[in-house]
Amino acid sequence: MNVWKANGLKYILLFSLILCAVASVVSLWSYSGSSASQSAAVRQGPSGGFGGGSGPGGGMGGPGQPTNSSTEGTSTSGDKGTTAGNDTSSGGSGVARDGQHRGPGGMSGNGSGMGGPGGGMGGGRSGNSSSAYATPLAIFAALFFGAFVFIAYRFRAREWKLGERNRGLMLWTVLGVGFFLRMAIAPWISGHMDLMLFRNWATTAADSLSGFYTNGSSDYPPFYIYILYVIGQIGSTDAFSPYMSVLLRLPNILADIVTAYMLYRLASKRVGYGISLGLAIFYVFNPAVFINSTFWGQVDSFFTMLIVGMIVLLVENRVGWSAVLFTVAVLMKPQGIIYGPVLFFELLRQRKIQPWLLSIGGAVVTTILVILPFSWGQEPLWLLDLYKGTVGEYPYASVNAYNFFALIGGNYTQDTTTLFLFSYHTWGMICIVLVTLFTWWMYIRSRKPQFAAAAALVLIAGVFTFASSMHERYLFPAAALAVLAYLYLRDRRFLWLAGGFSLTIFLNTFDIFYSSNSRDQYGIILCVTSLLNVLLFGYLVKVVWDCSKSTTIETAPSTDRVSQELPSAQPAWGASSQGVNTTIDS
C-alpha cells in the first residue's frame, strides 16, 4: 500500500502512455489490411496522378479509376483551403490551390485539365467526404473549451498545486499521449482532398526532386517539397505504401508535439512547472490544432513551429538564426511574409549593423540552399513568378476566412467590388498598412524584444481579420503566439486570447472541413465566428496598448523561475509582470 501511495501517479501515467501507444499500434496494424488502406491506392490514376473519373478533363495524371466523393474535384496545386466541387460530382480535377474552393456559382470547368462536370473551382465546400467523425470532434471541442473556462475561473485565486516529483514523466506522458492519439486516429480519417494533392506532389518529388516544378504543375513554395520528397521515397516501399495518408500527416503531428514542448520549455523558465504543463496540455489537446494536422491533414502546424522558433530566437537575440527560420517559413508558405515586420522592427530597435548583416546573410544563404536544386532549367526569376501566381490566385474579399469581410457578406465576393469608396482589395491593403504601422508604434513604445510575440500576434490577427483574400487556416498560428505573448509579457489576458482564438480557428476550420453545402451560405457559424474574430482583435489591441508601456515589460527575473525555496516549491497559476503571480483574474 505504501508503494502505491508513493508511486500511484507514476503508475497511472505509465499505464496511460502505454495504453495509447498500444492503441496506436493496433490502429495502424488494423488499417494496413483494411479496405480503407487498399482503396487509397485505387484513387491514384494509372499515370501516377489522381484520376478524375471518366468525365472530360481527367485531371492530374489523365483518366483514372472512378473516385469516391472524397477524391473528386482534386486540385492541382495548393495552399489556400477547402475543396473544389461537391460530393456528388463525378470527376475532374480542379485547378484550385490547396484544394480550394467553393467558388461562387460553381465555377466548374469542362475542358482538359479543369475537370469534368462538377469539378473545377466550386460548387460546394466539401472538404471531407464524410461527417462520421464530426459529432465526436464537436463534443471533444465543447468539453475542451468548457474545461478551459472552468479551470481559468476555478483557479483564479488559488495556486495551481501540482507536485514536481514526477514532472518529467508527466510531461512526456502528455506529449506521448497526444502523439499516439493522433497516430491512432489519423489512419481512419479520410482527410481533406489536400492529402491527395500532397500525395501526388510527394510522388512527383520522389521521382525527380530537381524536376519537380518543370515536370509538374504546382504553386507551392519549395521548402516543404523536401519533406514531401522524403515521404514519397518512404511511401514508395511496399511496407509503407498503405500508410501514405499517415505519413503525409506525420510531419505536422510531430510539429504539434515539438511546438508544445517549446512552449513548455520556455514556460518552465518563466512561470513555473504547473502552468508550463498546463500550457503543454492546452496546445497538445487543442481542437483547433488537432483538426488541422490530424483531420484535415494540412501543414499549418509545421509552419507555426517555424514561426514560434523564429520569435523565440529573436527574443533571445539570435537574430541571424531567427532570420533563417523566417526565410524557411516564407519559402514554405507565402503568408510567412506577414511576420517579416517583426524581424524588421527588432533590427531597427537594435540600431547596429551586425544584426542586419547576419539577417541578410542568413536569409540569402538559406534561400540559395533551398531553391538551388529546383532552379536547373528554370528562368532566373522563376521563384518570384511562382509567388506572384500564388498571391493573385484568389481575387476575393474573403476565401472562407470568417473575418470582417465575411461578416458583411463578402465571402467569395470579387475583391474588385466597391465597398463604400474603395474596392475590397484597396480596403484590405489600407488595413494591412494600418495594422503594420500600429504594430510598429507599439513595438517602439515597448522598447523591448519581449514584445515580438505580441507584435506577431497583432499582425496575423489584424491581417486575417481585415485584409482581403484570406483563407480559413491563416489564423492558425495565433493560438501559439498568444501563449508566447503571455510568457514574455506575463499578462493573463493573453491566455484568454489564446482560448478565444483557438475557438474561432476551430469553428472556422470545422465548418469548412465538414460542410457539404452546394452553395455558399451566410450561416450562423460564419456570423458568430467572424464577429468573435473582430471582437478578439479589438480586445487584443487594448491588451497590447497596455502592455506596450515599457515599464511593464521586463526580462524574467530569477524569482520568476521555479524556486525550491518557495513553500512546497509549488508554482502559481500565471504570473504577473512583476514576478510570480498567484491569480488568474481577467
N, C-alpha and C positions, 0 to 999 in steps of 0.2 A: 504493500500500500504506500509506503514511504517512497518507493521507487517511482510509482505512478504520480505521486504528488510532485516529485521533483522534476519528472520528465514527461508529464502528461501532455503538455503543449507541444513538446518536441515530437512525441509520437503522433499526435494528431496532424501536425504539419507534414511529417514524413508520409503518413498514410494518404493525405490529400494529394501530395505531389505524385506519389506512386500510382494512386488511383487514376489521376488524369493522364499520366504517361501511358498506363496500360490501355485506357480508353482510346488514346490517340493511336497506339499501335494496332489495336483491334479494328478501329475505324478504317485505317489505311489498308490493313490486310483484307478486310471485307470488301473494300472498294475496288481493289485490284482485280477481283474476279466478278464484279457486279456488272450488270447491263449498262449502268451509268458510265463506267470507265470505258467499256467497249464502244459505246455509242459516240464517245468523244472522237474516236478515230474515224468514225463514219462521217462526221461533219466535215472532214477535210476532203477537198476535191482531188481528183487523180493527178492534177498537176502540182500539188503541194499547197495551193491556196485553198480558201474555203469556198466551196461551190455555192452558187446562189440558186440551185434548183434548175428547173427546166425552162424558166422564163427567159425572155430576151435579156441580154447583158448579164451573162452568168456570173459576173463578179470576179472576185480575186481568184485567179487560177483557172478560170474557164468553167464550163459546166461541171457541176459536181453532183454528189448524191443529194437526194431530196433532204432538206433540213427540217428540223422541228422548229417550233415557234421561237425557241431561244436562240436560234442561229440565223434567222432570216434578217435581211437588211444589214448585213455586216458591213462595216465601214472599211475604208482602205487606208485611213490614216487617222491620227488622233491626238487629242489632248483636251477635249472640252466637254464631255459629259455623258448624256444618255444615249439613246439609240435611234436608229432610223427605222422607219416602217412600223407597222403594228403587228400584233401577234398572229394575225390571220393572213399575213401576206405570204405569197407562195414562192418568193425568190428574190434574187437580186442583191447586190452589194452596193450600199450607199457610198457616197464619196465624202461622207461627213467625218470630220476629225473626232477621234476619241469615241466613236460610236454615237456621236450626235446624229440626229436630233429629231425632235418633233417639230418640223417646220410648219409654218402657217399654211393651212390648206393642204398639207401633204405634198411637198414638192418632190414627188417621186419621179424618177426617170424611167424611160422605157428603152433607151438606147444602150449601146455597148458600153459596159463599164459602169453605167449608172444604176443598173439593176432592173429587174423586171417589175411588173405591176406591184405596187406596194413597197417597192424598195426605195432607194434614194434617200433624200433628206426629209423624212417626215411621215405624216400620217398619224403618229402616236408617240408616246414616250415610254414604250415598253422595254425598259432596261432589263427586265428579268422575265423569264418565260413562265414562272410560277410564283404564286404568292403563298405557297405552302408554309414557308417559314416566317411570313410576315407577322402573324399573331404572336408566336413565341418571342420574336425580336422586339415587338412593341411592348409586350409585357415586361421583358427584361429591362427595356429602357425606362418604363414607368417606375419599376422598382428601384433602378439605379438613381434616377433623378429625385425620387421620393426620399431615398436614403441620404442623398447628398444634402437636401434641405433639412432633413431631420438631424443629421449629425452636426451640420453647421449651427443650428439653433440649440441643439441639446448640449453642446459643449461650449456655448458662447461665454459662459462664466465659470467653466470648470477646466481643470487640467486634463490633458489627454494622457491618462495613466496607462502606460504600456511598458512592461518590463523589457529590459535590454539583454536579458540572459541569452535568448535565442535570436538575437537580432539578425545575424547573418542568415540563419535558417529561414526566418520569417520572410526576409527579402527574397531569397531565391525560391521560396515556395510561391510567393505572389507572382514573380516573374515566370517561374516554371509552369504554374497552373494556367497563367494567361497564354503562354506559348502552346502548351499541349491542348488546351481547349480549342484554340484556333485551328490547330492541326487536325483535331478530331472532327471539327465541323466543316472545314474547308472542302474536303472531297465531295460532300453531298450537296453543296450549294452550287447550282448551275452557274451563278455569277452573271455578270454583265457581258454583253457582246464584246466589250473591250478585251476580255480574256482571249477571245478568238483572234482579235486583232493582234494582241501581244504574241500569241502563239505563232501566228503567221510571220511576224517580224522575227521571232526567235529562230524559226526555221530558215528564213532568208539569211539572217546574220550568220547562222551556223554553217550554211553552205558557202558563203563568201562575205566575210566581215568588211573587207575593203570595198566590195562591190555592192554594199547594202543599198546605197542611195541611187547608184547608177543602174542596178538591176531591178529595183522595185520602185514603189510609189509610197513615200512616207514623208510626212511633215514633222516628225518627231525629232527633236534635237539629239545630237549623237551620244551623249554620255550614257543614258540608260540602255542604249543599244549594246554596250559591252556586257551588261548584266543579262540581257536577253540572249546574247551570243552564248554565254556560259550555260544558261538554261536550255537553249537549243541543242547544245552539244550533249548535255546530260540527258535531255528528253529524247534524244535520237536513239538511245540504247533500249534494248528490249525490256530491261529490268525496270526502267523509269518511265517508259512511254505511257503506261496507263495513268501515271501521276502528273501529267503535264499541267493540268489546271492547278494542282497543288504547288508544283514547282514555280509556276508563274506568280503565285501569291506569296511564296516563301520569303523573298527579299523584303517585302513590306510587312509581313508578320514579324520577321526579325527586327525590322526598323521600329515597330511598335515597342518591342521589348527593350531595345537599345535606348530609345528616347525616354522611356520610363526610368531606366537605370540612370541615365544622365541627370534627369530631374531629381532622382533620389540622392545621387552623389552630391549635387550642388546643394540640395536642401539640407543634407546631413551636416554640411559645413556652416550653415547659416541659421537654421531654425530648429535643429534637434532631430532626434530619431523618430518620435511619434508622428510629427507632421510629415517627415520625409517619407515614411512608409505609407502614410495616408495619401500623399500625392502620387506615389507609385501605383497604389491601388486605383486611385482616381483615373489615371491615364490608361493603365492596362485594361481595365474593365469598362472604360468609357464607351457607350454605344456608338457615339459619333466616330470613334477610332475603329471600333470593331466592325461596323458596317462597311467602312471604306476598304480596309485591307482584306477582310475575310469573306464578306458577302459580295461586294462589288468587284473586288479584285484589282483596284486601281493602285497607283503608285504615289499617292499623296503622302503616305506615311514615310516613305523613303525621302521624299522632298523635304518634309518637315524635319526629319532628323538632320538633314544638312543645314537647314535654317537655324535650328536650335544650336547646333555645333558652331555655326558662324557667329551667333550672338554671344555665346559663352566665351569663345576665343577673343572676340572683340573687347568684351568687358575685362578680360584678363590681359589686355594689351598685347596680345599676339596677333597683331594686325595683318601681318603677311599671310599667316595661315587662315585667318578669317577671310581674307580676300580670295584665297584658294577655294575655300568651301563655297563662298558666294559665287565664284565663277563656275564651279561644278553645278551649283543649283540652277544657274541661268542656262548652262549647257544641257540641263536635264529638262527644264520647263521654262518657257519664255516668261511666265509670270514671276520668275525669280527676280526680274529686274525691279519689281515693286520694292524689294528690300535693299536695293542699292543705295538709296539716300541715307540709310542708317550708317553704312560704312563711310559715305562721303561726309556726313556730319561729324563723325568721330575724327576723321582725318583733319578736318578744318579746326576742330577743337584743340587738337594737339599742337598745331602750329609748328610742325617740324617737317623737314624734308625727308628724313629717313623713312618714316611710315609710308609716305607717298611712294617712294621708290620701291619699298618692299611690296606694297599692294599692287602697284602697276606691274612690277616684275613677276610676282606670283600669278597675277591674272593672265599675263601674256604667255608665260611658260605653260600654265595649265591649259589654256586654250589651244596652244600649238600641239601639246601632247595628246589632247583628246581628239582633235579634229584631223590630225595628220593621216591616220590610216584610212580615213574616208575621203581624202582630198585627191587621190590619184584619179586622173581623168576628169576632174571637175573644173568648172570655171573658178577663177581666183576668188570671186565673191559669192560662191555657192551657199555658204552658210548664211550670209546676210539675206540672200534671196529666199532661203528656207524660212527664216524668221518673218520676213515680210509677208510671205504667203500664209503663214500660220496666224499672224496677228490680224490680218484682214479677212480671215475666212468667214467670220460670222458678224455681219454688219447689222446687229440687232441691239435694241436698248438693253435687253436682258436675255440671256440664254439659259433659262431655267434657274437663274440665280434669284432667290427670294430676297430682293433688296428694295430700295426706294422706287426704282423704275418699274419693277414688277408690281409694287403696291399700287401704283397709279395706273396700272393696266398696260405697261409697256413690254411685258414678256413676249418675245418674238415679234415685236414691232420694229420695223426698219429704223435704224438709228439716224437716217436722214429725215425722219418725220419731225415736223416742227412742234416743239413744246414751248408755248409762250413765244419768246423772241427768237430762240435758237433751236437747233436740232438736238435730239437726244445725244448725239455724238459730241457736239460742242459743249453741251452742259456737262457731259461726262469728263471732258478734258479740263473744263474750268474747275470741276470738283477735285480732280487729281492734283491740279496745281495748288488749290487752296489747302487741301489735306497735307500736301508736302510742305508748304510754307508754314502751316500751323505746327507740324511736327518739328520742323527746324527751329521755330521760335521756342517751343517747349524744351528742345534739346539744349539750345543756348542758355535758356533760363535755368536749366538744371545744373549745368556746368560739371556733370559727372558722366562717365561712361556707363555707370549702372542704369542709366536711363535708356540704354539701347533697346532692351526688350520691350519696354513700354512704347518706344518710338516705332518699333517694328509692328507692334500690335495696332497702333493707331493707323499706320499706313495700310495694312492689309484690311482692317475693318472699314476704314474710310473709303478706300478704293473699291472694295467689294460692294459697299452699301450705295455708293453714289456714282460710280463710273459705269459706262456702257460696256456691252459685250462681255459681261461677267458670266461665269458658269457656276453651277451649284457647289462645286467642290473647292473653289478658290479660297474660301474662308477657312478651310480645314486647319491650317497652322495656328489659328487664333487661340485654340484651347491650350496648346502647349506654350504659346507666347504669353498668355495671361498668367500661367503658372510661373513662368520665368520672371515676369514683371513683379509678381508678388514676392518672389525670393530675393530679388535685387532691391526693390523699393520698400518691401515689407508693409505694404498697405493691404489690409484684409479685404478691401473691396475688389481687388483683382481676383480673389478666389470666387467671388460671386460672378464676376465677369467670365471666369473660366467655365463655371457651371452654365451661365446663360448662353455663351457662345457654343458650348457643347450641345445644348438643347436645340438651338436653331440650326446648327450644322447637321445634327441627326435628323431633324424634321424635314429639312430641305432634301437631304440625300435619300431618306426613306421614301418620301413622296415621289421623287423622280424615279427611284430604283424600282418601286413596286407598282407605280401607276400604269394602267393599261388603257387609259382613255384614248380614243381615236382622234380627239380634238383637244386643243388647249382649253383649259378651264380655269376660270378665275375663282378658285375654290377657297374654302375656309383655311386650309393649311397654308396656302400661299399667302393669304392676307395676314394671318396671325404671325407667321414666321417672318414675313417682310417687315411688319410693324415692330416686332421684337428686335430685329436687327437694327432698325432705325433708332429705337429707344436705347438699345445697348450701346450704340455708338455715341449717342448723346451723353449717356452716363459715363462712358469711357473718357470723353472729352473733359467732363467735370473732374474725374479722378486724376487724370493726367495733369490738368491745370493745378490741382492741389499738390501733387507730388513733384511738380517741376520746380518748386521752391527749393533752391539749393540747400537751405538749412535742414531740409527733411531727408536728404539723401546722403547717407554716409556709408563708407565701407564697413562691412560687417565686422564688429569688434569681436575680440576673443570671447567676451561674455555671451555672445550670441550663439556660440557653439555649445554642443552638449558637454556639460561640465560635471565631472564626478563629485565636485564639491557641493553641487546643488543637492537639496534634500531628495534622497531616493534617486538621484540622477534622472528625474522624470522631466522630459521636455514638455513645454506647453503647446497648446493647440494654437499656432500662429505666433507671429512676432511683430512687434511694433518697430518703428524706425529708430527708436532709442534703445532697444535691447530686446530681451526675451519677453514675449507677450503672453499674457495669461488668459486673454479673452478673444472671442471672435465676434465682437459686436459689428453690426453692419454700419 
